Amino acid sequence: MSALAPTPARLRPWIDGLEVGLLERSAAVRLALLAALAGEHVLLIGPPGTAKSELARRLHHAFADARYFERLLTRFSVPEELFGPLSLAALEDDRYERLTDGYLPTAGVAFLDEVFKANSAILNALLTLLNEREFDNGAQRLPVPLICVVGATNEVPQEEGLRAFHDRFLVRVPVAPVSDAQFKSLLTLSAPPPTRTLIAAKPLRRDELDALREAATAVALPEPVLQALQTARRFAAEQGLHVSDRRWRQTVGLLRVQAASEGRTAVDAADLWLLPYVLPERPEQVGGWQTWVIDTLMACPTTQRPGLQRAVEAFERQLDIETSTRQDDGEAGKLVLARSIARGDDDGAREGGITRLVAERLEERLRQHYSPVHIAARVAQVDELLQRLNDELQHLERARMQAQALLQDRLWWPPALRQTVLQRHEDACAQMAAWRARAQCVRDGFAQLPVDETLAGTPPAPIALEA
């Protein structure tokens, strides 16, 4: 990677600083900054008062010499509000040109609130500006210094005519009000200082951005990642989502920038956490996609192992049957009499103790006794299950350690998502260990069954380990 490209140590202070005071916005902060580094645009979807504009205002401080532009759009907005007024001097010379200084065509970072409420004249001009980074000013098509546009909306547009404009925002992030868990923190939150004084790190220069994007072009897409993206495409089709070819290409570019910014030369499965924020069209689809990516593409374990669970339960039931089985040898009446005497008022503690001892011995004699062959066969069957449980637990432990190592130094992973994934690994290991402990108890129970050495016996039929 080029020496000019920003390193994780260079980027991390900006991630931490942008997030200060923005409760439960770790994913939005990371996605907005990463999208800007990749030269992509971000759409924040949520109700008013959820810090969408604050995030955009902070974002522009991350880039050196980046001018900031902000507008609230309505259906009555006119092009002059975004692109600048017409030049009277140019009109005198029969030229239709705008005075763009201080307006969107000269901005590095822009925030457009209620972006889908603009009229068609504005939207058509925005399409070219967002995608080609060019602006038609009179007879000239001029390049613009735009790094990123952050759009905001209360809801995703349903009109077919807005689909092309909606598709220009590669990253689409739902932003919800603060949860009940963080409500008290919200009420007691002190106002943060201005962003320019909040972060000690220097803003990112344009040559750093160019170096990072150049390095990203050399990042490899290994075959497992290509297969994962192919699986994601099939899943999108099953969900009725139309993902354009351009969006797939942009998604790969974003994955590469993510890897390059962490100093890696190849995209891996952990980079795919971004997919729920670039492929779904509506915010309510993000949660399902996130679960699917974690379960399918990242192969995160669950506590559900129906076959092993049923095997443990089957052995427990069989042990209960064999433990509680009684043999009829004519001693049952004696046992009933001994129990009755032990519960009544006898002549003294000594007599009562003797009676209880007699009852216990009769109880033991009435228990079904098994041949050594029977007990050895049951123990061997449980040992087979224990081996499977041990092997699976070792596999889960290795996967847990690999996940911890993989996610430990990730720059872009939101902490809450990292905790969710690691907790899934912990829960799976804990569940497997619990089943192993239960199986060990079953083994001990079979080994302690009453044995009759005189019985020849035959091995019992094996208990199926899969139901």
Order of alpha helices (4+ residues) and beta strands (2+ residues): alpha-alpha-beta-alpha-beta-alpha-alpha-beta-alpha-beta-beta-beta-alpha-beta-alpha-alpha-alpha-alpha-alpha-alpha-alpha-alpha-alpha-alpha-alpha
